[in-house]
Amino acid sequence: MQLNIKNPRTVELALELAKRTSDTVTGAVTKALERELERARPVPRFTAEEREAAIAEVLAIGKQTRQWFEQRGIPIPTQEEMDTEMYDADGLPR
């Protein structure tokens, strides 16, 4: 099977890529298409069970962190205190 590219800009890009990569036009186009297909691959979806397991793991880490602070007598800031620390009156990062 052959591919006949009639768009002058596409031909120009293929030639430039081949020149810059010291490859044949076919090789450069093949590699570029492979990279683009890899980039366009759908992001893997989690099953409901995997999602629930990940949420449980994050919550367990949060609980362990809270216990670590409490055991050392370190006060845990409220959300408002954290927001005040991190953002100015206009809501912009400090």
C-alpha positions, 0 to 999 in steps of 0.5 A: 500500500502506498500513501500519496501526500498532496499537501505541500506543507506536510511534504515540507515537514516530512522532509525537514524532520528526515533531514534533522533526524538523519533518517529517511522520509519514510523512517521519520514519518513512521517514527513520528506517527508511532510517537503521536499514536503513543501520545494519543493512547487512552489513559487506562481507566480504573475499575470501581474496585481499584478506585475504592482501594486507592481511596481507602489507601489515601484515607489510611495515610491521612489517618496515620499522618493525623496520629503522627501529629497528635502523638507529638502534640503538634496542632493540626491546622483547620482548613481556614488556617491553611487557606490563610497561610497559603493564600492572600486576601485575593485568593492568590498564592503567597 
